[in-house]
Amino acid sequence: MKNGLIICFLVASVWGCSKKSEKRMNPEIELPYYSDAIFTPEWISPEDTKYDSIHTIADFSFVDQNGDMITNQTFENKIYVTNFFFTLCPNVCPRMTKNLKKIQKEFASDESVKILSHTVMPWVDSVGRLAEYASLNDIDVSQWSLVTGDKKYLYQMARESYFADEGFGKTVTTDEDFLHTENIILVDTKRRIRGIYNGTLPLEMKRMIEDIYTLKKE
């Protein structure tokens, strides 16, 4: 038992030192950047040669619960958190929506922070249905956009820009390609991914709130 504790202590020490050393290389960067589908964190300073190749979210255009066009310009110079859901989802999505409401409440009077939720079932989630979902869940439409659009385009954005594809859709009865993920993604004012969180866990929302405040200081 004692040997096991020693091994655990050594592993923890080495890991902790490694992470601290990594961050000390760029002390002005508190949150990492993510540029790949396995979400490898990288602390990259503006002087680094890799800085200009940091992954960014592609241009997009969708329709929200009000019937308005929502594009990347809507979120220009904004910090935003984004996820993928569908209104018929029986368990994961309701928990994610409930947790995202913590973000809505925390930044209710802050125009620099927004929420963007994409449906992964656009053949069901019409503008009217999204509006009903927003009303039932007390979603502030001025702060939180629920969007729909062409399935192929939505899925392309999900997979290529947000790296969102974990196979949760296998539990859904459909013969079509289906995408769903528990991840909530934090995007900075320059459309770069800065955080990934399990949207079903309230504790992760506390971490996200802290990270948003960190981003606001950059």
ABEGO torsion letter per residue (X at the ends): XAAAAAAAAAAAAAAAAAAAAAAAABAABABBBBABAAGBBBBBBAABAAAAABBBBBBBBBBBAAGBBBBAAAABGBBBBBBBBBAABAAAAAAAAAAAAAAAAAAAABAABBBBBBBABAAABBAAAAAAAAAAAGBBAAABBBBBEBAAAAAAAAAAAAGBBAGAAAABBBABBBBBBABBBBBBAAGBBABBBBAABAAAAAAAAAAAAAAAAX
